[in-house]
Amino acid sequence: MKEGTPAGADSPHKSYSLRPEIPAEMGDGSRLPAALAERVGIDARALAAFRIYVGLLLCADLLLRARNLRAFYTDAGVLPRDIHAELYPTLARVSLHTLSGALWWQALLFVVAFGFALLLTVGYRTRVSAVASWLLLASLQARNDYVLNGGDTVLLVVLFVALFLPLGRRWSLDARASDGADATATPAVGFGTAALLSQVVLIYATNAVFKFRSDAWMAGEAVPQVFQVERFVVFLGPYISEFTALLVAINWLWVAMLAASPLLLLARGWLRATLVALYMGAHLAMRLTMDLGLFSEAMVAGLLVFLPPVVWDRVESAVEPLINGVGDWLDARPGIDAAVQPSRAVLPSGLRRGAARALPVATALVLVVGLLWQVAAVGVVATPEDAPVDPAEHSWKLFAPNPPASDGWYVTTAETAAGEEVDVYPHADTGFDPPDDIADTYPNARWRKYLTGLQHGSDRRIAAFADYLCRTGAETHGERLTEVEIVFVHESAHSDERTRQDLGTYRCRSA
């Protein structure tokens, strides 16, 4: 492909300029000084990579969640809709997933969400697909807050901010349908790009503030302490946990990286690319040693948009044969090409013009709210007493200021109608003696999040889990259960000291 060849001109498929330039006019960023625009601009190919990555991540997340579809999202699970409405009335009202507690309804929404995630990945009706994906993700998260961790919040936030950006400008079916009119490598610049980039930096910077306030982190003891908690440590983690000096060094290195995160915004060119590679490498190391849910994967999504044009020039050169091959394949099948190309705009032209005029205001508002939220979270700005949500309770702490110092597992026993005592813990054979590996008693990160929080949960929440154990236990043992006892065994991460926390004995409803 010749650099700068216009779409459709000397080529049977569409081709685009490989070298981006910051234009004089870029909508809401048109008056930004060139140096600032270069730092808050996002390469169109970075947005495309973000779109593809997030689409695939949404697909993977749905497939992983589907393993526990009944347990987490139906009335036969751990959080029936009546209890959900009682504990979280606002979330229950805004979630599509609460319209029915049947398994078929949840499965249908999962399939629809999976379809929109695929459309987002290939860039078909990108804006519509992105909005639908975000709405369904928000609805799913609202259905059961007990299984969420920081990675879920990161994914929801970065996808929301990205809704205001041209995600389909490159490497998409929308770009092909536009005949190259909007398929340029020109960076997007404006309040929206500043909001997305700043959100990623704020996640790191806010986390740094909480770690600076932590005695354990400032003493170099936090990472060694966390690696003694078996329920988090996976893959290479058990081997790394034996090297205390290495873990202390990692403790200080991570704190330094968090504190240095504003450099991601200030740097440019290969320096920025090097910094992004370091942060991505850190998250890969987390994934290989600890099970933190989607946190590492979601942060990589946010880091992709920091990669500068010098990186994407080389990436595009490498994938150019693939792009051209796909274009040739579609050109040879005009029926498929016509079927996937939008025939008309979704919104009327007048409404589109109004939305375009409102976009700078909306993105500026997103930028300001994001900044104020994190400033309030670290206590620089006081939160009003009547505020419905406390930012400090929904901020980026990640084992700060107090990393976990104990581990534990569940022991759940039930009594049958015949008077026999049976084990009804659904994930492992557990007793009061320590299991070989505590992590094995939690089948995945979502169950671990749910069960770890259960020991501090309300009586109503624990009773709902007891009902779930009664139902699944009766199915497993093939006989009616009369009552179930739930116990959590705490074990110190630094010794063999164990304590028993009785969460109650509950009568089975079917008894």
C-alpha positions in Angstrom: 0.0 0.0 0.0 1.4 3.4 -0.9 1.4 5.9 1.9 -1.3 8.5 1.4 -3.1 6.6 -1.3 -6.8 7.6 -1.2 -9.4 5.0 -0.6 -10.4 3.3 -3.7 -7.8 5.0 -5.9 -5.2 2.5 -7.4 -6.2 -0.3 -5.2 -9.1 -2.9 -5.3 -9.5 -2.4 -1.6 -9.4 0.6 0.7 -6.1 1.9 2.0 -5.3 4.7 4.4 -2.5 7.0 5.3 0.0 5.4 7.8 1.4 8.6 9.2 -1.0 10.7 11.4 -0.7 14.4 11.7 -2.5 16.6 14.3 -4.8 18.8 12.3 -5.5 22.4 12.9 -9.2 21.7 13.5 -10.3 18.8 15.6 -13.7 19.7 17.0 -13.7 20.3 20.7 -9.8 20.2 20.8 -9.3 22.7 17.9 -8.0 25.5 20.2 -5.7 23.3 22.2 -2.0 24.3 22.0 0.0 21.9 19.8 2.1 20.5 22.7 -1.0 19.9 24.8 -2.9 18.4 21.9 0.0 16.0 21.2 -0.2 14.7 24.8 -4.0 14.4 25.1 -4.6 13.2 21.6 -5.2 9.6 20.9 -4.2 8.0 17.6 -7.1 6.6 15.6 -5.4 3.2 15.5 -5.1 3.2 19.2 -8.8 3.7 19.5 -9.4 0.9 17.1 -7.1 -1.4 19.1 -9.0 -0.3 22.2 -12.3 -1.1 20.6 -11.2 -4.6 19.4 -9.6 -5.5 22.7 -12.6 -4.3 24.8 -15.0 -6.2 22.5 -13.0 -9.4 22.9 -12.7 -8.8 26.6 -16.5 -8.4 27.0 -16.9 -11.6 25.1 -14.5 -13.4 27.4 -16.1 -11.9 30.5 -19.6 -13.1 29.4 -18.3 -16.6 28.7 -16.6 -16.8 32.1 -19.7 -15.4 33.9 -21.9 -17.9 32.1 -20.4 -20.7 34.1 -22.3 -19.3 37.1 -25.3 -17.9 35.4 -27.8 -19.7 37.6 -25.9 -19.1 40.8 -25.3 -15.3 40.5 -28.1 -14.0 38.3 -31.3 -16.0 38.8 -33.9 -16.4 41.6 -32.5 -19.9 42.2 -29.1 -18.4 43.0 -27.4 -16.7 45.9 -29.2 -13.3 45.3 -32.9 -13.7 44.3 -34.5 -10.5 43.0 -36.6 -9.9 46.2 -33.5 -9.8 48.4 -31.6 -7.8 45.8 -34.4 -5.2 45.8 -34.4 -5.1 49.5 -30.6 -4.7 49.8 -30.0 -2.5 46.7 -33.3 -0.9 45.7 -31.8 1.6 43.3 -29.7 -1.0 41.4 -32.7 -3.3 41.2 -34.7 -0.7 39.4 -32.1 0.2 36.8 -31.0 -3.4 35.8 -32.6 -5.1 32.8 -31.5 -8.4 34.4 -34.0 -7.9 37.3 -37.0 -8.0 34.9 -37.1 -11.8 35.3 -35.4 -14.2 37.6 -35.6 -17.1 35.2 -32.6 -18.7 33.7 -33.8 -18.2 30.1 -34.0 -14.5 30.5 -30.5 -14.2 31.8 -29.2 -16.5 29.0 -31.0 -14.3 26.5 -29.4 -11.1 27.8 -26.0 -12.8 27.8 -26.5 -13.8 24.1 -27.6 -10.3 23.2 -24.7 -8.8 25.0 -22.3 -11.2 23.4 -23.7 -10.3 20.0 -23.2 -6.5 20.6 -19.6 -7.2 21.9 -18.8 -9.0 18.6 -20.3 -6.1 16.6 -18.1 -3.7 18.6 -15.1 -5.9 17.9 -15.5 -5.7 14.1 -16.7 -2.1 14.2 -20.2 -2.4 12.8 -22.5 0.4 13.8 -19.7 1.1 16.3 -21.4 3.8 18.3 -24.7 1.8 18.7 -22.8 -1.3 19.5 -20.6 0.5 22.1 -23.6 2.1 23.8 -25.5 -1.2 23.9 -22.5 -3.0 25.2 -22.0 -0.5 28.0 -25.7 -0.5 29.0 -25.8 -4.3 29.1 -22.6 -4.4 31.1 -23.9 -1.8 33.6 -27.1 -3.8 33.9 -25.2 -7.0 34.5 -23.0 -5.4 37.1 -26.0 -3.9 38.8 -27.7 -7.3 39.1 -25.1 -8.7 41.5 -22.7 -6.2 43.1 -21.3 -8.9 45.4 -19.2 -10.6 42.6 -17.5 -7.4 41.3 -14.0 -6.2 41.8 -11.9 -3.2 40.8 -11.4 -4.5 37.2 -15.1 -4.5 36.6 -15.3 -0.9 37.6 -12.3 0.0 35.4 -13.9 -1.6 32.4 -17.2 0.1 32.9 -15.6 3.5 33.4 -13.2 3.4 30.4 -15.9 2.0 28.1 -18.3 4.8 29.1 -15.7 7.6 28.4 -14.8 5.9 25.1 -18.5 6.2 24.0 -17.8 9.8 23.1 -14.8 9.0 20.9 -14.5 7.8 17.2 -13.9 4.1 18.0 -14.9 3.0 14.5 -12.6 5.4 12.5 -10.0 2.7 11.7 -9.9 -1.1 11.3 -13.7 -1.4 11.2 -16.6 -2.3 8.9 -17.8 1.3 9.5 -14.6 2.7 8.1 -14.9 0.4 5.1 -18.5 1.6 4.6 -17.5 5.2 4.7 -15.3 4.6 1.6 -12.3 6.0 3.6 -14.0 9.4 4.3 -13.4 9.1 8.0 -10.9 6.3 8.0 -7.8 8.3 8.6 -5.0 7.9 11.1 -5.5 11.5 12.3 -5.5 11.6 16.2 -8.7 12.4 18.0 -8.1 15.4 20.3 -10.4 17.1 22.8 -12.1 16.8 26.2 -13.1 13.2 25.5 -9.6 12.0 24.9 -8.3 14.0 27.9 -11.1 12.4 30.0 -10.1 8.9 28.9 -6.4 9.4 29.4 -6.8 11.2 32.7 -9.1 8.4 34.1 -6.4 5.8 33.6 -3.8 8.0 35.3 -6.1 8.9 38.1 -6.6 5.2 38.8 -2.9 4.8 39.4 -2.4 8.2 41.1 -5.4 7.7 43.5 -4.0 4.2 44.4 -0.6 5.8 45.1 -2.2 8.2 47.6 -3.8 5.4 49.5 -0.6 3.4 49.5 1.4 6.4 50.8 -1.1 6.5 53.8 -0.4 2.8 54.5 2.1 1.7 57.1 2.4 -1.7 55.5 3.1 -0.3 52.0 5.5 2.3 53.3 7.4 -0.4 55.3 7.8 -2.6 52.2 5.7 -5.3 53.9 2.5 -5.2 51.9 3.4 -7.3 48.9 5.1 -10.0 51.0 2.0 -10.1 53.2 -0.4 -10.4 50.2 1.6 -13.3 48.7 1.0 -15.2 52.0 -2.7 -15.2 51.4 -3.3 -18.3 49.4 -6.7 -17.5 48.0 -5.1 -14.8 45.8 -2.0 -16.5 44.7 -2.0 -18.6 41.5 0.3 -19.9 38.7 3.8 -18.6 39.5 2.7 -16.9 42.7 3.4 -19.8 45.1 7.0 -20.0 43.8 7.5 -16.2 44.0 6.1 -16.1 47.6 9.2 -17.9 48.8 11.5 -14.9 47.9 10.8 -12.2 50.5 13.6 -9.9 49.3 12.2 -10.0 45.7 8.6 -9.2 47.0 9.9 -6.3 49.0 11.6 -4.9 45.9 8.3 -5.4 44.0 6.5 -3.5 46.8 8.7 -0.5 46.3 8.8 -0.7 42.5 5.0 -0.8 42.3 4.6 2.2 44.6 7.2 4.1 42.5 5.3 3.3 39.3 2.0 4.4 40.8 3.6 7.7 41.9 5.2 8.2 38.5 1.9 7.5 36.5 1.4 11.2 35.6 4.4 10.7 33.3 2.1 8.7 31.0 0.4 12.0 30.2 3.5 14.1 30.1 5.7 11.9 28.0 5.5 11.4 24.2 7.0 9.3 21.4 9.2 6.4 22.3 9.4 7.5 26.0 5.7 7.2 26.4 5.7 3.8 24.6 8.4 2.6 26.9 6.4 3.7 30.0 3.3 2.0 28.6 5.3 -1.2 28.1 6.5 -1.1 31.7 2.9 -0.8 33.1 1.6 -3.5 30.8 4.5 -5.7 31.9 3.5 -5.1 35.5 -0.1 -6.1 34.8 1.1 -9.2 33.0 3.2 -10.1 36.1 0.1 -9.7 38.2 -1.9 -12.0 36.0 0.8 -14.7 36.2 1.0 -14.6 40.0 -2.3 -13.4 41.4 -6.0 -13.9 40.6 -7.4 -10.3 40.7 -10.4 -10.9 38.4 -10.4 -8.5 35.4 -8.2 -5.9 36.9 -5.1 -6.5 34.8 -7.0 -7.0 31.6 -9.1 -3.9 32.1 -6.0 -1.7 32.9 -4.3 -3.0 29.7 -7.4 -1.7 27.8 -6.8 1.8 29.3 -3.1 1.7 28.5 -3.6 0.9 24.8 -4.8 4.4 24.1 -1.5 5.9 25.4 0.5 4.2 22.7 1.8 7.0 20.4 1.8 7.1 16.5 5.4 5.8 16.3 4.2 2.5 17.7 1.1 2.3 15.5 3.1 3.1 12.3 5.0 -0.1 12.9 2.0 -2.1 14.0 0.0 -1.1 10.9 3.0 -2.0 8.7 3.0 -5.4 10.3 -0.7 -6.0 9.9 -1.1 -4.4 6.5 -1.1 -7.7 4.7 -3.9 -9.0 6.9 -5.9 -5.8 6.4 -5.5 -5.9 2.7 -6.3 -9.6 2.7 -9.6 -9.0 4.5 -10.4 -6.2 2.1 -9.7 -8.4 -0.9 -11.8 -11.1 0.5 -14.8 -8.7 1.0 -14.3 -7.2 -2.4 -14.6 -10.7 -3.9 -17.9 -11.2 -2.1 -20.0 -8.1 -2.8 -23.1 -9.7 -1.2 -21.4 -10.0 2.2 -19.9 -6.6 1.9 -23.3 -5.0 1.1 -24.9 -7.0 3.9 -22.6 -5.7 6.6 -22.4 -2.1 5.4 -25.0 0.3 7.1 -27.4 1.6 4.5 -28.4 4.7 6.4 -27.6 6.6 9.6 -29.4 5.4 12.8 -30.2 9.0 13.9 -31.8 11.8 11.7 -29.4 14.3 10.4 -30.8 17.1 12.6 -30.4 15.1 15.7 -26.9 14.1 14.7 -25.9 17.8 14.3 -27.4 18.6 17.7 -25.4 15.7 19.2 -22.2 16.9 17.6 -22.7 20.4 19.0 -23.4 19.0 22.5 -20.4 16.6 22.4 -17.8 19.1 23.6 -20.0 20.0 26.6 -20.7 16.4 27.4 -17.1 15.3 27.2 -15.9 18.4 29.3 -18.5 17.4 31.9 -17.2 13.8 32.0 -13.6 15.1 32.4 -14.5 17.5 35.3 -16.7 14.9 37.1 -14.0 12.3 36.8 -11.4 14.6 38.3 -13.7 15.8 41.1 -14.7 12.2 42.0 -11.1 11.1 42.5 -10.2 14.3 44.3 -13.1 13.7 46.7 -12.1 10.0 47.0 -8.7 10.9 48.5 -10.2 13.5 50.8 -8.9 16.7 49.2 -12.5 17.9 48.7 -15.2 17.1 51.3 -18.2 15.0 50.1 -21.6 16.5 51.1 -23.2 14.6 54.0 -26.4 13.9 52.0 -24.5 12.5 48.9 -26.0 9.3 47.8 -22.6 7.7 47.1 -19.3 8.2 49.0 -16.4 8.4 46.5 -14.0 7.0 49.1 -16.0 3.8 49.2 -15.7 3.4 45.4 -12.1 4.3 44.7 -9.0 2.6 43.4 -7.4 1.2 46.6 -6.2 -2.4 45.6 -4.9 -3.8 48.9 -4.5 -0.3 50.5 -4.2 1.0 53.0 -4.5 -2.3 54.8 -3.6 -5.4 52.8 -5.2 -8.7 53.8 -3.5 -10.4 56.7 -5.5 -13.6 57.0 -6.8 -16.4 54.8 -9.7 -18.7 55.3 -12.3 -21.2 53.9 -15.9 -22.2 54.4 -17.3 -25.2 56.1 -21.0 -25.7 55.4 -22.9 -28.8 56.8 -26.5 -29.6 56.6 -28.8 -32.1 58.2 -31.0 -34.3 56.1 -34.6 -35.2 56.9 -33.3 -38.6 58.1 -31.0 -36.8 60.6 -27.7 -37.4 58.7 -25.1 -34.7 58.6 -23.7 -33.9 55.1 -21.3 -31.5 53.5 -23.0 -29.0 51.2 -20.2 -26.7 50.3 -20.5 -26.7 46.5 -16.9 -26.1 45.5 -14.7 -28.4 47.5 -14.7 -31.0 50.2 -13.9 -28.8 53.3 -13.6 -29.4 57.0 -12.1 -27.8 60.0 -8.7 -29.1 59.1 -6.8 -26.9 56.6 -7.2 -27.8 52.9 -4.1 -28.5 50.9 -4.6 -25.2 49.0 -7.0 -22.7 50.2 -7.3 -21.2 46.7 -8.8 -24.5 45.5 -11.8 -23.9 47.7 -12.8 -20.9 45.6 -13.5 -22.0 42.0 -12.9 -18.6 40.4 -12.4 -14.9 41.2 -16.1 -14.1 41.3 -17.0 -16.8 43.8 -14.0 -15.7 45.9 -15.2 -12.1 45.9 -18.7 -13.2 46.8 -17.7 -15.5 49.6 -15.0 -13.3 51.0 -17.5 -10.5 51.5 -20.2 -12.9 52.8 -18.4 -13.1 56.2 -19.0 -9.4 56.7 -22.4 -9.4 55.1 -25.9 -8.7 56.5 -28.0 -11.5 58.0 -30.3 -11.2 55.0 -27.5 -11.9 52.6 -26.2 -14.8 54.6 -29.7 -16.3 54.8 -30.0 -16.0 51.0 -26.7 -18.0 50.7 -28.1 -20.6 53.1 -31.2 -21.0 51.0 -28.9 -21.6 48.0 -27.0 -24.2 49.9 -30.3 -25.9 50.8 -31.4 -26.1 47.2 -28.1 -27.2 45.7 -27.4 -29.6 48.6 -30.7 -31.3 48.2 -30.0 -31.7 44.4 -26.5 -33.1 45.1 -27.5 -35.6 47.8 -30.9 -36.4 46.4 -32.9 -35.9 49.6 -34.6 -33.1 51.5 -32.5 -31.0 53.9 -33.8 -29.5 57.1 -31.1 -27.0 58.1 -27.7 -25.8 57.2 -24.8 -24.4 59.3 -22.3 -21.9 57.8 -18.8 -21.5 59.3 -15.9 -19.5 58.1 -12.5 -20.6 59.4 -9.9 -17.8 59.6 -6.2 -18.6 59.4 -3.4 -16.1 59.9 -1.3 -15.6 56.9 1.8 -15.7 59.1 1.1 -18.6 61.4 -1.1 -21.7 61.8 -3.4 -19.9 64.2 -7.0 -20.5 63.3 -10.3 -19.1 64.6 -13.9 -20.1 63.8 -16.5 -17.6 62.8 -20.0 -18.9 63.1 -22.3 -17.3 60.5 -25.4 -19.0 61.7 -27.6 -22.1 61.4 -30.6 -21.6 59.0 -33.7 -23.7 58.5 -34.2 -24.8 54.9 -37.4 -23.3 53.5 -38.5 -26.6 52.0 -38.2 -28.3 55.3 
